[in-house]
Amino acid sequence: MNSDLKENKVEETNIKKIKEILSSDRGVNAGIVFISEAQNKVIFGAMNPIYSKVLEIVDEIKEKFSIEVEVKQITTEEWEKWNTEEIQQTKTNELNNSNKVLPEEKLENNEFKEAIKLKDKEIDDTSLQNSDKKPKSLLQEIISNELSNNLKDKQDDKFDFFELDENPEEDEELDIIEDSELEDADDPVIKAAGSILSTCSRLKASDIHAEPLEDRMRIRYRIDGVLKEVYSLPKAKSRAITSRIKVMSKLDIAEKRLPQDGRIRCRINDVISDFRVSTLPGKWGEKIVLRALQSDSSMLDLDKLISSKSELSMVRDMGSSPYGIFIVVGPTGSGKSTTLYSILNERNTPDVNISTVEDPVEYTLDGIHQVQVIREKGLDFSRALRSLMRQDPDIILVGETRDKETAQTAMEAALTGHMVFTTLHANDTATAITRLSEMGIPPYLVGSSVIGVMAQRLIRKICPKCSTTRQVDKEKDHLAFEHNISTLKEANVVDLSNNSENLCPVCNGTGYKGRLGLYEVMKVNDPIRELIMKSSTADVIRSCASDHGVKSLLSYGLDLVKDGLTTIEEVERVCLLND
């Protein structure tokens, strides 16, 4: 008896092949599934047994495997259950391990439904045994599904169709001028323009000034905040060099009577450098100023910028506030953007939405949405800021507050639960408050939204190798004597026109190397807020801030002189002595 059943039983290899046919796209589209096998017979389930595609598959299997096929009517829900990958795997395991057969007579409608319930229960029991004891949260399930699908590994292959939708105009804006185009050219004008740009990175200059004069064209670099003339080019080549820089900036070389603004992105010594270009017509030709845009985020560290622990603590405290507006004031090139980006760098976490509006975008930080102002298209600070308010922001950086509309929108954002950082052109913290009043901002709005103001300057750090030390002279050094400074550092500045030999290898004869920041941090407390509400003058606010321990820029600088980090001449150069 058993031998006869064995002979009549459908071969296991044929069962696997039949299942492969049914599990293919063709079988899924036909709505047909494998239910069981009997003696020399297989039983299928189909939502529509007389469907033409179902009949084609049945005829193919009959002819190919020489077996009898029976098709039973099943519902959509039953088809979905039997067609899942887990059920197919469970059924395959049963065939491989136990070789049990569901007899044909047991597969009537009621028994068939009971079989489906039994399969579902077996799958649920198996999943419970294999799962963790603690149920997964919804977020864990979503994350695990993302990881199981290996989305990160499939990004490149899955979204290739995006490559067909690229905007060629945007690609042109991001063109990078390679080293070979700057240095390996045969044209001396192209070589000269490339040398001007590459020298900027070598000298670590912040600006390049290409200025035509009556008899020559001088090239100056702003190094550590001070302009130094490095090149002097023939007058006959000035127009050619100007045109070359304008071509690199994608400016109109035919337009010589109106100012133009552009941008250069080039690769110098395997480092991509960005320059903001500005042209201005003059008597002897167009003057071009290039601002080097620093994109190195490694320098965005408050601990490296602010040396005083008390000021650093106050800045961190105000920067971590959940709402309000924090204002940084100072002249152009005083490091305001670097300070604000250092604060953003500390607060840049996945659970915080940070957006910026800048002109131009100087630093690139991962995870921060940065908006470039385009005035030609009508996208100015105020319009971009209004749009940002509909983007569910937590922190907003406004590159510069220039008008009443921008200032008022920023302060209203601070009152509605957002943290706003911005810059303003003012001399110190007290004048920043009065500057807002002059812009037409109501005092109640300023007093209720501003949580702190910081003024800053940059001074040169004295060269540690060639500097000298001397004692303070009571008659000459009144400022140092009044602040209890006993010794002063002196910079060894060498006149390059008279003596270009035996220069200090660290500072190259300038006497200074690197820069330091001076900071005046004023936290808006209740007494200062009352003065703001009364529209008090800057002198009254400054006096109140001093009484509450706010250190002025001059006092901060003199502390650096006392520590031997800079000279008193540098502090006097950037600070008002009547502070």
HUBEL-V303499 format. One record per pair of residues at least 4 apart in sequence whose C-alpha atoms are under 8 Angstrom apart, sorted by the first residue. I is the first residue (numbers start at 1). J is the second residue. If there is no record, write none. Layout:
i=(I | I)
j=(J | J)
This chain:
i=(1 | 2 | 3 | 4 | 5 | 5 | 8 | 8 | 9 | 9 | 9 | 9 | 10 | 10 | 10 | 10 | 10 | 10 | 10 | 10 | 11 | 12 | 13 | 14 | 14 | 15 | 16 | 17 | 18 | 18 | 19 | 19 | 20 | 21 | 21 | 22 | 22 | 22 | 22 | 22 | 22 | 23 | 23 | 23 | 24 | 25 | 26 | 27 | 27 | 27 | 27 | 27 | 28 | 28 | 30 | 30 | 30 | 31 | 31 | 31 | 31 | 31 | 32 | 32 | 32 | 32 | 32 | 32 | 33 | 33 | 33 | 33 | 33 | 33 | 34 | 34 | 34 | 34 | 35 | 35 | 35 | 35 | 35 | 36 | 36 | 36 | 36 | 36 | 37 | 37 | 37 | 37 | 37 | 37 | 38 | 38 | 38 | 38 | 38 | 38 | 40 | 40 | 41 | 41 | 41 | 41 | 42 | 42 | 42 | 42 | 43 | 43 | 43 | 43 | 44 | 44 | 44 | 44 | 45 | 45 | 45 | 45 | 45 | 45 | 46 | 46 | 46 | 46 | 46 | 46 | 47 | 47 | 47 | 47 | 47 | 48 | 48 | 48 | 49 | 49 | 49 | 49 | 49 | 50 | 50 | 51 | 52 | 53 | 54 | 55 | 56 | 57 | 58 | 58 | 59 | 60 | 61 | 61 | 61 | 61 | 62 | 62 | 62 | 62 | 63 | 74 | 74 | 75 | 76 | 77 | 78 | 78 | 79 | 80 | 81 | 81 | 81 | 82 | 82 | 82 | 83 | 83 | 84 | 85 | 86 | 86 | 87 | 87 | 87 | 87 | 88 | 89 | 90 | 90 | 91 | 92 | 93 | 94 | 94 | 94 | 95 | 95 | 102 | 102 | 103 | 106 | 106 | 107 | 107 | 108 | 109 | 110 | 111 | 112 | 113 | 114 | 115 | 116 | 117 | 118 | 119 | 120 | 121 | 122 | 123 | 124 | 125 | 126 | 127 | 128 | 136 | 136 | 137 | 138 | 139 | 140 | 141 | 142 | 143 | 144 | 145 | 146 | 146 | 147 | 150 | 151 | 154 | 155 | 156 | 160 | 161 | 162 | 167 | 168 | 169 | 170 | 171 | 174 | 175 | 176 | 176 | 176 | 176 | 177 | 177 | 177 | 177 | 177 | 178 | 178 | 178 | 178 | 179 | 179 | 179 | 179 | 179 | 179 | 180 | 180 | 181 | 181 | 181 | 182 | 182 | 182 | 182 | 182 | 183 | 183 | 183 | 183 | 184 | 185 | 185 | 186 | 186 | 187 | 188 | 189 | 189 | 189 | 189 | 189 | 190 | 190 | 190 | 191 | 192 | 192 | 193 | 193 | 193 | 193 | 194 | 195 | 196 | 196 | 197 | 198 | 198 | 199 | 200 | 200 | 200 | 200 | 200 | 200 | 201 | 201 | 203 | 204 | 205 | 205 | 205 | 205 | 205 | 206 | 206 | 206 | 206 | 206 | 206 | 206 | 206 | 207 | 207 | 207 | 207 | 207 | 207 | 207 | 208 | 208 | 208 | 208 | 208 | 208 | 208 | 208 | 209 | 209 | 209 | 209 | 209 | 209 | 209 | 209 | 210 | 210 | 210 | 210 | 210 | 210 | 210 | 211 | 211 | 211 | 211 | 211 | 211 | 212 | 212 | 212 | 212 | 212 | 212 | 212 | 212 | 212 | 213 | 213 | 213 | 213 | 213 | 214 | 214 | 215 | 215 | 216 | 216 | 216 | 216 | 216 | 216 | 217 | 217 | 217 | 217 | 217 | 218 | 218 | 218 | 218 | 218 | 219 | 219 | 219 | 219 | 219 | 220 | 220 | 220 | 220 | 220 | 221 | 221 | 221 | 221 | 221 | 222 | 222 | 222 | 223 | 223 | 224 | 224 | 224 | 224 | 224 | 225 | 225 | 225 | 225 | 233 | 233 | 234 | 237 | 238 | 239 | 239 | 240 | 241 | 242 | 242 | 242 | 243 | 243 | 244 | 245 | 246 | 246 | 246 | 246 | 247 | 247 | 247 | 248 | 249 | 249 | 249 | 249 | 250 | 250 | 251 | 251 | 251 | 256 | 256 | 257 | 258 | 258 | 259 | 259 | 259 | 259 | 260 | 260 | 260 | 261 | 261 | 261 | 261 | 262 | 262 | 262 | 263 | 263 | 263 | 263 | 264 | 264 | 264 | 264 | 265 | 265 | 265 | 265 | 266 | 266 | 266 | 267 | 267 | 267 | 268 | 268 | 273 | 273 | 273 | 273 | 274 | 274 | 274 | 275 | 275 | 275 | 275 | 276 | 276 | 276 | 276 | 277 | 277 | 277 | 277 | 278 | 278 | 278 | 279 | 279 | 279 | 279 | 280 | 280 | 280 | 281 | 281 | 281 | 282 | 282 | 293 | 293 | 294 | 294 | 295 | 295 | 295 | 296 | 296 | 297 | 297 | 297 | 299 | 300 | 300 | 300 | 300 | 300 | 301 | 301 | 301 | 302 | 302 | 302 | 302 | 302 | 303 | 303 | 305 | 305 | 305 | 306 | 306 | 306 | 306 | 307 | 308 | 309 | 310 | 311 | 311 | 311 | 311 | 312 | 313 | 314 | 314 | 314 | 315 | 315 | 316 | 316 | 317 | 318 | 318 | 318 | 318 | 319 | 319 | 320 | 321 | 322 | 322 | 322 | 323 | 323 | 323 | 323 | 323 | 323 | 323 | 324 | 324 | 324 | 324 | 324 | 324 | 324 | 324 | 324 | 324 | 325 | 325 | 325 | 325 | 325 | 325 | 325 | 325 | 325 | 325 | 325 | 326 | 326 | 326 | 326 | 326 | 326 | 326 | 326 | 327 | 327 | 327 | 327 | 327 | 327 | 327 | 327 | 328 | 328 | 328 | 328 | 328 | 328 | 328 | 328 | 328 | 328 | 329 | 329 | 329 | 329 | 329 | 329 | 329 | 329 | 329 | 329 | 329 | 329 | 329 | 330 | 330 | 330 | 330 | 330 | 330 | 330 | 330 | 330 | 330 | 331 | 331 | 331 | 331 | 334 | 334 | 334 | 335 | 335 | 335 | 335 | 336 | 336 | 336 | 337 | 337 | 337 | 337 | 338 | 339 | 340 | 340 | 340 | 341 | 341 | 342 | 343 | 344 | 345 | 347 | 348 | 348 | 348 | 348 | 349 | 350 | 352 | 352 | 353 | 353 | 353 | 353 | 353 | 354 | 354 | 354 | 354 | 354 | 354 | 354 | 354 | 355 | 355 | 355 | 355 | 355 | 355 | 355 | 355 | 355 | 356 | 356 | 356 | 356 | 356 | 356 | 356 | 356 | 357 | 357 | 357 | 357 | 357 | 357 | 357 | 357 | 357 | 357 | 357 | 358 | 358 | 358 | 358 | 358 | 358 | 358 | 358 | 358 | 359 | 359 | 359 | 360 | 360 | 361 | 361 | 361 | 371 | 373 | 373 | 373 | 373 | 374 | 374 | 374 | 375 | 375 | 379 | 379 | 380 | 381 | 381 | 381 | 381 | 381 | 382 | 382 | 382 | 382 | 383 | 384 | 385 | 385 | 385 | 385 | 385 | 386 | 386 | 387 | 388 | 388 | 389 | 389 | 393 | 394 | 394 | 394 | 395 | 395 | 395 | 395 | 396 | 396 | 396 | 396 | 397 | 397 | 397 | 398 | 398 | 398 | 398 | 398 | 399 | 399 | 400 | 400 | 400 | 401 | 401 | 401 | 401 | 401 | 402 | 402 | 402 | 403 | 403 | 404 | 404 | 404 | 404 | 405 | 406 | 407 | 407 | 407 | 408 | 408 | 409 | 410 | 410 | 411 | 411 | 411 | 411 | 411 | 411 | 412 | 412 | 412 | 413 | 413 | 413 | 413 | 414 | 414 | 414 | 414 | 415 | 415 | 424 | 425 | 426 | 426 | 426 | 427 | 427 | 427 | 428 | 428 | 428 | 428 | 428 | 429 | 429 | 429 | 429 | 429 | 429 | 429 | 429 | 430 | 430 | 430 | 430 | 430 | 431 | 431 | 432 | 432 | 433 | 433 | 433 | 433 | 434 | 434 | 434 | 434 | 435 | 436 | 436 | 436 | 437 | 437 | 437 | 437 | 441 | 441 | 442 | 443 | 443 | 443 | 443 | 443 | 444 | 444 | 444 | 445 | 446 | 446 | 447 | 447 | 447 | 447 | 448 | 450 | 451 | 451 | 451 | 452 | 452 | 452 | 452 | 453 | 453 | 453 | 453 | 454 | 454 | 454 | 454 | 455 | 455 | 455 | 455 | 456 | 456 | 456 | 456 | 456 | 457 | 457 | 457 | 457 | 457 | 458 | 458 | 458 | 458 | 458 | 459 | 459 | 459 | 459 | 459 | 459 | 459 | 459 | 460 | 460 | 460 | 460 | 460 | 460 | 460 | 461 | 461 | 461 | 461 | 461 | 461 | 461 | 462 | 462 | 462 | 462 | 462 | 462 | 462 | 462 | 462 | 462 | 462 | 463 | 463 | 463 | 463 | 463 | 463 | 463 | 465 | 465 | 466 | 466 | 466 | 466 | 467 | 467 | 467 | 467 | 467 | 468 | 468 | 468 | 468 | 469 | 469 | 469 | 469 | 470 | 470 | 470 | 470 | 471 | 471 | 471 | 472 | 472 | 472 | 472 | 472 | 472 | 472 | 473 | 473 | 473 | 474 | 474 | 477 | 478 | 479 | 480 | 480 | 480 | 480 | 480 | 481 | 481 | 483 | 485 | 486 | 487 | 488 | 488 | 488 | 488 | 488 | 489 | 489 | 489 | 489 | 489 | 490 | 491 | 491 | 491 | 492 | 492 | 492 | 493 | 493 | 493 | 494 | 494 | 494 | 494 | 494 | 495 | 495 | 495 | 496 | 496 | 503 | 503 | 504 | 504 | 505 | 506 | 507 | 507 | 507 | 518 | 518 | 518 | 519 | 519 | 519 | 520 | 520 | 520 | 520 | 520 | 521 | 521 | 522 | 522 | 524 | 524 | 525 | 526 | 527 | 527 | 528 | 528 | 528 | 528 | 529 | 530 | 531 | 531 | 531 | 531 | 532 | 532 | 536 | 536 | 537 | 538 | 539 | 540 | 541 | 542 | 543 | 544 | 545 | 545 | 546 | 546 | 546 | 551 | 551 | 552 | 552 | 553 | 553 | 553 | 554 | 554 | 554 | 554 | 554 | 554 | 555 | 556 | 557 | 557 | 558 | 558 | 558 | 559 | 560 | 560 | 560 | 561 | 561 | 561 | 561 | 566 | 566 | 567 | 568 | 569 | 570 | 571 | 572 | 572 | 575)
j=(5 | 6 | 7 | 8 | 9 | 39 | 39 | 40 | 38 | 39 | 40 | 41 | 14 | 15 | 37 | 38 | 39 | 40 | 41 | 67 | 15 | 16 | 17 | 18 | 65 | 19 | 20 | 21 | 22 | 61 | 23 | 34 | 24 | 26 | 27 | 26 | 27 | 28 | 32 | 33 | 34 | 27 | 28 | 33 | 28 | 29 | 30 | 31 | 32 | 33 | 54 | 57 | 32 | 33 | 51 | 53 | 54 | 46 | 47 | 48 | 54 | 79 | 44 | 45 | 46 | 47 | 54 | 79 | 44 | 45 | 46 | 79 | 82 | 83 | 42 | 43 | 44 | 45 | 42 | 43 | 44 | 45 | 82 | 42 | 43 | 44 | 101 | 102 | 41 | 42 | 43 | 101 | 102 | 103 | 42 | 43 | 101 | 102 | 103 | 104 | 67 | 68 | 67 | 68 | 69 | 70 | 67 | 68 | 69 | 70 | 69 | 70 | 71 | 72 | 69 | 70 | 71 | 72 | 49 | 71 | 72 | 73 | 74 | 79 | 54 | 71 | 72 | 73 | 74 | 79 | 73 | 74 | 75 | 76 | 79 | 54 | 73 | 74 | 54 | 55 | 71 | 72 | 73 | 54 | 55 | 55 | 56 | 57 | 58 | 59 | 60 | 61 | 62 | 69 | 63 | 64 | 65 | 66 | 67 | 69 | 66 | 67 | 68 | 69 | 67 | 78 | 79 | 79 | 80 | 81 | 82 | 116 | 83 | 84 | 87 | 116 | 120 | 87 | 88 | 116 | 87 | 88 | 88 | 89 | 90 | 123 | 91 | 119 | 120 | 123 | 92 | 93 | 94 | 123 | 95 | 96 | 97 | 98 | 99 | 100 | 99 | 100 | 106 | 107 | 107 | 111 | 112 | 111 | 112 | 112 | 113 | 114 | 115 | 116 | 117 | 118 | 119 | 120 | 121 | 122 | 123 | 124 | 125 | 126 | 127 | 128 | 129 | 130 | 131 | 132 | 140 | 141 | 141 | 142 | 143 | 144 | 145 | 146 | 147 | 148 | 149 | 150 | 151 | 151 | 154 | 155 | 158 | 159 | 160 | 164 | 165 | 166 | 171 | 172 | 173 | 174 | 175 | 265 | 265 | 265 | 266 | 267 | 272 | 181 | 182 | 265 | 266 | 267 | 182 | 266 | 267 | 268 | 183 | 184 | 266 | 267 | 268 | 269 | 184 | 185 | 185 | 190 | 194 | 190 | 191 | 193 | 194 | 195 | 190 | 191 | 194 | 195 | 191 | 190 | 191 | 190 | 191 | 191 | 192 | 193 | 237 | 240 | 241 | 244 | 194 | 241 | 244 | 195 | 196 | 241 | 197 | 241 | 244 | 245 | 198 | 199 | 200 | 219 | 201 | 202 | 268 | 203 | 204 | 205 | 206 | 207 | 208 | 221 | 205 | 268 | 223 | 223 | 221 | 222 | 223 | 224 | 292 | 221 | 222 | 223 | 224 | 225 | 291 | 292 | 293 | 221 | 222 | 223 | 289 | 290 | 291 | 292 | 219 | 220 | 221 | 222 | 289 | 290 | 291 | 292 | 218 | 219 | 220 | 221 | 287 | 288 | 289 | 290 | 217 | 218 | 219 | 220 | 287 | 288 | 289 | 217 | 218 | 219 | 286 | 287 | 288 | 216 | 217 | 218 | 235 | 238 | 284 | 285 | 286 | 287 | 217 | 218 | 235 | 284 | 285 | 235 | 284 | 234 | 235 | 232 | 233 | 234 | 235 | 236 | 238 | 232 | 233 | 234 | 235 | 238 | 229 | 230 | 231 | 232 | 233 | 229 | 230 | 231 | 232 | 233 | 227 | 228 | 229 | 230 | 231 | 226 | 227 | 228 | 229 | 230 | 226 | 227 | 228 | 227 | 228 | 459 | 460 | 513 | 514 | 515 | 333 | 458 | 459 | 460 | 237 | 238 | 238 | 241 | 242 | 243 | 285 | 244 | 245 | 246 | 286 | 288 | 247 | 253 | 248 | 249 | 250 | 251 | 252 | 253 | 251 | 252 | 253 | 264 | 262 | 263 | 264 | 277 | 262 | 263 | 260 | 261 | 262 | 281 | 286 | 281 | 280 | 281 | 278 | 279 | 280 | 281 | 278 | 279 | 280 | 276 | 277 | 278 | 279 | 276 | 277 | 278 | 274 | 275 | 276 | 277 | 274 | 275 | 276 | 277 | 272 | 273 | 274 | 275 | 272 | 273 | 274 | 271 | 272 | 273 | 272 | 273 | 292 | 293 | 294 | 295 | 292 | 293 | 294 | 290 | 291 | 292 | 293 | 290 | 291 | 292 | 293 | 288 | 289 | 290 | 291 | 288 | 289 | 290 | 286 | 287 | 288 | 289 | 286 | 287 | 288 | 285 | 286 | 287 | 286 | 287 | 362 | 363 | 362 | 363 | 362 | 363 | 364 | 363 | 364 | 363 | 364 | 365 | 304 | 338 | 339 | 341 | 342 | 345 | 305 | 342 | 345 | 306 | 312 | 339 | 342 | 343 | 307 | 312 | 339 | 516 | 517 | 311 | 312 | 517 | 519 | 312 | 312 | 313 | 314 | 315 | 519 | 520 | 521 | 316 | 317 | 318 | 521 | 523 | 319 | 521 | 320 | 343 | 321 | 326 | 451 | 452 | 523 | 326 | 343 | 347 | 419 | 417 | 418 | 419 | 414 | 415 | 416 | 417 | 418 | 419 | 420 | 411 | 414 | 415 | 417 | 418 | 419 | 420 | 449 | 450 | 451 | 410 | 411 | 414 | 419 | 420 | 421 | 422 | 449 | 450 | 451 | 452 | 420 | 421 | 422 | 450 | 451 | 452 | 453 | 454 | 421 | 422 | 423 | 424 | 450 | 452 | 453 | 454 | 336 | 340 | 421 | 422 | 423 | 424 | 453 | 454 | 455 | 456 | 336 | 423 | 424 | 425 | 426 | 427 | 428 | 429 | 432 | 453 | 454 | 455 | 456 | 334 | 336 | 424 | 425 | 426 | 427 | 428 | 455 | 456 | 457 | 425 | 426 | 427 | 457 | 456 | 457 | 458 | 339 | 456 | 457 | 458 | 340 | 423 | 456 | 341 | 362 | 399 | 423 | 342 | 343 | 344 | 421 | 422 | 345 | 363 | 346 | 347 | 348 | 365 | 352 | 352 | 354 | 367 | 368 | 367 | 367 | 394 | 395 | 368 | 392 | 393 | 394 | 395 | 367 | 368 | 369 | 393 | 394 | 395 | 396 | 397 | 368 | 369 | 370 | 371 | 388 | 393 | 395 | 396 | 397 | 368 | 369 | 370 | 371 | 396 | 397 | 398 | 399 | 370 | 371 | 372 | 373 | 381 | 384 | 385 | 396 | 397 | 398 | 399 | 370 | 371 | 372 | 373 | 381 | 397 | 398 | 399 | 400 | 372 | 373 | 399 | 372 | 373 | 370 | 371 | 372 | 384 | 379 | 380 | 381 | 384 | 378 | 379 | 380 | 379 | 380 | 383 | 384 | 384 | 385 | 398 | 400 | 401 | 406 | 386 | 405 | 406 | 409 | 387 | 388 | 389 | 398 | 406 | 409 | 410 | 390 | 409 | 391 | 392 | 393 | 393 | 413 | 418 | 417 | 418 | 419 | 418 | 419 | 420 | 421 | 418 | 419 | 420 | 421 | 420 | 421 | 422 | 410 | 420 | 421 | 422 | 423 | 422 | 423 | 422 | 423 | 424 | 406 | 407 | 422 | 423 | 424 | 406 | 407 | 424 | 407 | 439 | 408 | 439 | 440 | 441 | 409 | 410 | 411 | 436 | 441 | 412 | 441 | 413 | 414 | 420 | 415 | 420 | 445 | 446 | 449 | 450 | 416 | 445 | 449 | 417 | 418 | 419 | 420 | 418 | 419 | 420 | 449 | 448 | 449 | 432 | 432 | 431 | 432 | 435 | 431 | 432 | 455 | 432 | 454 | 455 | 456 | 520 | 433 | 453 | 454 | 455 | 520 | 521 | 522 | 542 | 434 | 538 | 539 | 541 | 542 | 435 | 538 | 436 | 453 | 437 | 446 | 532 | 538 | 438 | 535 | 537 | 538 | 439 | 440 | 441 | 446 | 441 | 442 | 443 | 535 | 445 | 446 | 446 | 447 | 532 | 533 | 534 | 535 | 448 | 532 | 533 | 449 | 450 | 532 | 529 | 530 | 532 | 533 | 529 | 524 | 523 | 524 | 525 | 521 | 522 | 523 | 524 | 521 | 522 | 523 | 524 | 519 | 520 | 521 | 522 | 519 | 520 | 521 | 553 | 517 | 518 | 519 | 520 | 553 | 517 | 518 | 519 | 553 | 574 | 515 | 516 | 517 | 518 | 574 | 515 | 516 | 517 | 518 | 566 | 570 | 571 | 574 | 512 | 513 | 514 | 515 | 516 | 566 | 570 | 512 | 513 | 514 | 515 | 516 | 565 | 566 | 467 | 489 | 490 | 491 | 511 | 512 | 513 | 514 | 565 | 566 | 567 | 467 | 491 | 506 | 507 | 511 | 512 | 513 | 504 | 506 | 491 | 492 | 504 | 511 | 489 | 490 | 491 | 492 | 511 | 489 | 490 | 491 | 492 | 487 | 488 | 489 | 490 | 487 | 488 | 489 | 490 | 486 | 487 | 488 | 477 | 480 | 481 | 485 | 486 | 487 | 488 | 477 | 478 | 481 | 478 | 481 | 481 | 482 | 483 | 484 | 485 | 486 | 558 | 568 | 485 | 486 | 558 | 562 | 562 | 562 | 561 | 562 | 564 | 567 | 568 | 561 | 564 | 565 | 566 | 567 | 567 | 511 | 512 | 567 | 509 | 510 | 511 | 509 | 510 | 511 | 499 | 503 | 509 | 510 | 511 | 499 | 500 | 509 | 500 | 509 | 508 | 509 | 508 | 509 | 509 | 513 | 511 | 512 | 513 | 553 | 556 | 557 | 552 | 553 | 556 | 550 | 551 | 552 | 553 | 556 | 550 | 551 | 545 | 550 | 528 | 529 | 529 | 530 | 531 | 544 | 532 | 541 | 544 | 545 | 533 | 534 | 535 | 536 | 540 | 541 | 536 | 541 | 540 | 541 | 541 | 542 | 543 | 544 | 545 | 546 | 547 | 548 | 549 | 550 | 550 | 551 | 552 | 555 | 556 | 556 | 579 | 557 | 575 | 579 | 558 | 571 | 575 | 576 | 577 | 579 | 559 | 560 | 561 | 571 | 562 | 568 | 571 | 563 | 564 | 565 | 566 | 565 | 566 | 567 | 568 | 570 | 571 | 571 | 572 | 573 | 574 | 575 | 576 | 577 | 579)
